[in-house]
């Protein structure tokens, strides 16, 4: 009995595609044009329509941005030279006391994020925090 070896080539495992964020945004923006169809835009770009719908959801949440643009860091300086609490430092400088503000708190919940702000927040910082959380 003779045997003949036969070589069978197996197709390479398909890897997930990595599309640039700029291109994803471009595809999503095409679907947002008047009269555009998600299915047609997906077909024109050779991608699955379900993928385009997922990108549209990310786009609506503001998550289709570059990482460098996504992170906004605020500078923080910790000064360990003073052994007194900050409340006593104002009294020692003889500076006029700030006007009394009503004590209160704000608690925000958005998705898995929860933030509690007590007192009177700086308007600029509050805008930055809200902008970051609500994307």
Backbone as numpy.savetxt, mean C-alpha at the origin, in Angstrom:
# Nx Ny Nz CAx CAy CAz Cx Cy Cz
13.35 -61.14 -27.38 12.50 -59.97 -27.38 13.39 -58.74 -27.38
13.20 -57.90 -28.36 14.00 -56.68 -28.47 13.24 -55.50 -27.88
13.97 -54.65 -27.22 13.36 -53.42 -26.70 14.03 -52.23 -27.37
13.22 -51.28 -27.68 13.74 -50.07 -28.33 13.54 -48.91 -27.35
14.64 -48.31 -26.93 14.46 -47.16 -26.02 13.83 -45.99 -26.77
12.90 -45.37 -26.10 12.22 -44.23 -26.71 12.38 -43.02 -25.79
12.79 -41.94 -26.37 12.99 -40.71 -25.60 11.72 -39.88 -25.67
11.24 -39.49 -24.51 10.05 -38.65 -24.45 10.44 -37.35 -23.76
10.17 -36.25 -24.43 10.47 -34.95 -23.84 9.23 -34.44 -23.12
9.42 -34.11 -21.88 8.33 -33.54 -21.10 8.37 -32.03 -21.22
7.21 -31.42 -21.34 7.21 -29.95 -21.44 7.73 -29.34 -20.14
8.42 -28.24 -20.28 8.96 -27.56 -19.10 7.81 -27.05 -18.24
8.04 -27.07 -16.95 7.02 -26.58 -16.03 6.80 -25.09 -16.28
5.56 -24.70 -16.42 5.25 -23.30 -16.67 5.43 -22.50 -15.39
6.18 -21.45 -15.48 6.38 -20.60 -14.33 5.43 -19.42 -14.41
5.08 -18.89 -13.27 4.21 -17.73 -13.25 4.92 -16.54 -13.89
4.16 -15.79 -14.62 4.72 -14.61 -15.26 4.83 -13.49 -14.23
5.82 -12.68 -14.39 6.01 -11.50 -13.54 5.89 -10.27 -14.43
4.73 -9.66 -14.40 4.51 -8.47 -15.22 4.92 -7.23 -14.43
5.55 -6.27 -15.10 5.91 -5.02 -14.41 4.66 -4.27 -13.95
4.76 -3.61 -12.81 3.62 -2.88 -12.27 3.12 -1.81 -13.24
4.05 -1.17 -13.92 3.66 -0.13 -14.87 2.77 -0.71 -15.97
3.10 -1.90 -16.44 2.31 -2.55 -17.47 0.94 -2.96 -16.93
0.90 -3.47 -15.70 -0.38 -3.84 -15.09 -1.29 -2.62 -15.01
-0.73 -1.49 -14.54 -1.52 -0.26 -14.45 -2.03 0.14 -15.84
-1.18 0.00 -16.84 -1.57 0.35 -18.20 -2.75 -0.51 -18.67
-2.69 -1.80 -18.40 -3.78 -2.71 -18.79 -5.06 -2.33 -18.06
-4.96 -2.08 -16.76 -6.15 -1.71 -15.98 -6.73 -0.40 -16.50
-5.88 0.58 -16.77 -6.37 1.87 -17.26 -7.05 1.72 -18.62
-6.62 0.76 -19.43 -7.30 0.50 -20.71 -8.72 0.02 -20.46
-8.92 -0.77 -19.39 -10.27 -1.28 -19.10 -11.18 -0.20 -18.54
-10.60 0.87 -18.03 -11.40 1.94 -17.44 -11.87 2.96 -18.48
-11.37 2.86 -19.70 -11.79 3.77 -20.76 -13.24 3.48 -21.15
-13.94 4.51 -21.60 -15.34 4.37 -21.99 -15.48 3.35 -23.11
-16.38 2.42 -22.93 -16.66 1.40 -23.94 -15.70 0.23 -23.95
-14.72 0.23 -23.07 -13.74 -0.86 -23.04 -14.33 -2.08 -22.33
-13.93 -3.24 -22.78 -14.36 -4.50 -22.19 -13.14 -5.18 -21.56
-13.30 -5.67 -20.34 -12.19 -6.36 -19.67 -11.76 -7.57 -20.49
-12.73 -8.31 -21.02 -12.40 -9.50 -21.81 -11.60 -9.13 -23.06
-12.01 -8.07 -23.74 -11.32 -7.67 -24.97 -9.90 -7.17 -24.66
-9.77 -6.35 -23.61 -8.44 -5.85 -23.23 -7.53 -7.01 -22.84
-8.08 -7.97 -22.10 -7.28 -9.14 -21.69 -6.84 -9.93 -22.93
-7.76 -10.14 -23.85 -7.43 -10.89 -25.06 -6.38 -10.14 -25.90
-6.53 -8.82 -26.00 -5.57 -8.01 -26.76 -4.17 -8.07 -26.15
-4.10 -8.26 -24.83 -2.81 -8.29 -24.14 -2.34 -9.71 -23.82
-3.08 -10.71 -24.33 -2.71 -12.12 -24.17 -2.61 -12.54 -22.70
-3.59 -12.11 -21.91 -3.66 -12.53 -20.50 -5.09 -12.92 -20.18
-5.27 -13.61 -19.08 -6.58 -14.08 -18.65 -7.39 -12.91 -18.08
-8.67 -12.88 -18.41 -9.54 -11.81 -17.94 -9.65 -11.80 -16.41
-9.60 -12.99 -15.79 -9.65 -13.03 -14.32 -8.45 -12.32 -13.70
-7.31 -12.41 -14.37 -6.12 -11.72 -13.88 -6.33 -10.21 -13.95
-6.96 -9.75 -15.02 -7.22 -8.31 -15.17 -8.18 -7.84 -14.09
-9.20 -8.65 -13.79 -10.13 -8.28 -12.71 -9.40 -8.17 -11.37
-8.47 -9.08 -11.11 -7.69 -9.02 -9.86 -6.85 -7.75 -9.83
-6.25 -7.40 -10.96 -5.45 -6.17 -11.02 -6.32 -4.93 -10.84
-7.54 -4.97 -11.37 -8.46 -3.83 -11.19 -8.78 -3.63 -9.71
-8.94 -4.74 -8.99 -9.22 -4.64 -7.55 -8.02 -4.01 -6.83
-6.81 -4.46 -7.17 -5.61 -3.88 -6.57 -5.48 -2.40 -6.93
-5.81 -2.07 -8.16 -5.74 -0.68 -8.63 -6.70 0.20 -7.82
-7.91 -0.30 -7.59 -8.91 0.45 -6.83 -8.45 0.67 -5.39
-7.69 -0.26 -4.85 -7.19 -0.14 -3.48 -5.89 0.66 -3.41
-5.38 1.08 -4.57 -4.14 1.85 -4.61 -2.90 1.01 -4.39
-2.97 -0.28 -4.69 -1.85 -1.17 -4.42 -0.98 -1.46 -5.65
-1.33 -0.90 -6.79 -0.49 -1.08 -7.97 0.49 0.09 -8.10
1.35 0.21 -7.10 2.36 1.28 -7.09 3.71 0.65 -6.84
4.77 1.34 -7.25 6.12 0.86 -7.00 6.40 0.88 -5.50
7.23 -0.05 -5.02 7.56 -0.11 -3.60 8.19 1.17 -3.10
9.02 1.79 -3.90 9.69 3.02 -3.48 8.67 4.12 -3.23
7.58 4.12 -4.01 6.55 5.13 -3.83 5.60 4.76 -2.71
5.46 3.48 -2.43 4.47 3.02 -1.47 4.82 3.37 -0.03
6.09 3.32 0.30 6.49 3.54 1.67 6.78 5.02 1.94
6.06 5.57 2.89 6.33 6.94 3.33 6.78 6.83 4.77
8.00 7.20 5.00 8.56 7.12 6.34 8.64 8.51 6.95
8.35 8.60 8.22 8.45 9.85 8.94 9.70 9.83 9.79
10.45 10.93 9.81 11.67 10.95 10.61 11.34 10.98 12.10
12.08 10.21 12.87 11.90 10.16 14.32 13.27 10.34 14.96
13.34 11.25 15.93 14.58 11.48 16.65 14.31 11.22 18.13
15.07 10.31 18.71 14.94 10.01 20.13 16.10 10.68 20.83
15.76 11.59 21.73 16.79 12.34 22.45 16.79 11.85 23.89
17.81 11.14 24.27 17.89 10.58 25.61 18.62 11.47 26.60
18.90 12.73 26.25 19.66 13.61 27.14 18.85 14.06 28.35
17.56 14.15 28.22 16.74 14.65 29.33 16.22 13.48 30.15
16.30 13.63 31.47 15.74 12.59 32.32 14.35 12.97 32.80
13.86 14.14 32.38 12.52 14.58 32.76 11.51 14.25 31.67
10.28 13.97 32.05 9.24 13.76 31.04 9.00 15.05 30.25
8.47 14.93 29.07 8.25 16.07 28.19 7.31 17.11 28.81
6.34 16.70 29.62 5.42 17.65 30.23 6.16 18.62 31.14
7.17 18.15 31.86 7.94 19.01 32.75 8.92 19.87 31.98
9.32 19.47 30.82 10.27 20.24 30.03 9.67 21.57 29.60
8.37 21.62 29.31 7.73 22.88 28.94 7.75 23.86 30.10
7.51 23.38 31.30 7.52 24.25 32.47 8.91 24.83 32.70
9.94 24.05 32.46 11.30 24.49 32.73 11.76 25.55 31.74
11.22 25.60 30.54 11.67 26.56 29.54 10.96 27.90 29.66
9.98 28.01 30.52 9.18 29.23 30.68 8.48 29.64 29.38
8.26 28.70 28.52 7.54 28.98 27.28 6.06 29.06 27.59
5.33 29.88 26.85 3.89 29.94 27.09 3.26 28.57 26.84
2.36 28.23 27.69 1.69 26.93 27.58 0.79 26.93 26.35
0.74 25.82 25.66 -0.16 25.75 24.51 -1.60 25.83 24.98
-2.49 26.33 24.13 -3.89 26.42 24.54 -4.43 25.03 24.86
-5.28 24.99 25.86 -5.86 23.72 26.27 -6.77 23.18 25.17
-6.52 21.98 24.79 -7.35 21.34 23.77 -8.17 20.25 24.44
-9.30 20.00 23.87 -10.16 18.97 24.42 -9.48 17.61 24.24
-9.52 16.81 25.28 -8.97 15.46 25.18 -9.97 14.59 24.45
-9.46 13.75 23.60 -10.32 12.86 22.85 -9.49 11.81 22.18
-10.14 10.94 21.48 -9.40 9.91 20.75 -10.15 9.56 19.47
-9.38 9.10 18.53 -9.92 8.65 17.25 -9.45 7.22 17.06
-10.36 6.34 16.73 -9.96 4.97 16.44 -10.43 4.64 15.03
-9.47 4.20 14.20 -9.76 3.87 12.81 -9.51 2.38 12.58
-10.42 1.75 11.89 -10.23 0.35 11.50 -10.46 0.26 10.01
-9.50 -0.29 9.32 -9.61 -0.46 7.87 -8.92 -1.77 7.51
-9.69 -2.76 7.15 -9.12 -4.07 6.86 -8.51 -4.67 8.12
-7.25 -5.05 8.06 -6.55 -5.62 9.21 -5.81 -4.57 10.02
-6.00 -3.30 9.68 -5.27 -2.23 10.34 -6.17 -1.51 11.33
-5.64 -1.26 12.49 -6.36 -0.51 13.51 -5.41 0.54 14.09
-5.87 1.79 14.12 -5.05 2.89 14.62 -5.87 3.67 15.63
-5.24 4.00 16.75 -5.90 4.82 17.77 -5.03 6.05 18.00
-5.64 7.22 17.87 -4.94 8.49 18.04 -5.59 9.21 19.20
-4.78 9.55 20.19 -5.29 10.25 21.37 -4.81 11.68 21.37
-5.63 12.57 21.91 -5.25 13.98 21.98 -5.56 14.68 20.67
-4.76 15.69 20.36 -4.95 16.48 19.15 -3.79 16.18 18.20
-4.03 15.45 17.13 -2.94 15.11 16.22 -2.58 16.29 15.31
-1.35 16.32 14.87 -0.92 17.31 13.90 -1.63 16.99 12.58
-2.19 18.01 11.94 -2.99 17.80 10.74 -2.19 17.15 9.61
-0.95 17.57 9.44 -0.12 17.02 8.37 0.15 15.54 8.59
0.52 15.20 9.83 0.80 13.80 10.15 -0.46 12.96 10.01
-1.59 13.50 10.47 -2.86 12.77 10.37 -3.20 12.49 8.91
-2.99 13.47 8.03 -3.25 13.27 6.60 -2.37 12.16 6.03
-1.09 12.15 6.42 -0.17 11.12 5.93 -0.59 9.73 6.40
-0.98 9.64 7.67 -1.40 8.35 8.23 -2.67 7.86 7.53
-3.65 8.75 7.38 -4.90 8.37 6.73 -4.67 7.97 5.27
-3.84 8.72 4.59 -3.53 8.42 3.19 -2.93 7.02 3.06
-2.04 6.68 3.98 -1.36 5.38 3.93 -2.33 4.23 4.26
-3.17 4.45 5.26 -4.08 3.39 5.71 -5.21 3.14 4.71
-5.76 4.20 4.15 -6.96 4.07 3.33 -6.68 3.73 1.87
-5.44 3.45 1.51 -5.15 3.07 0.13 -5.70 1.72 -0.19
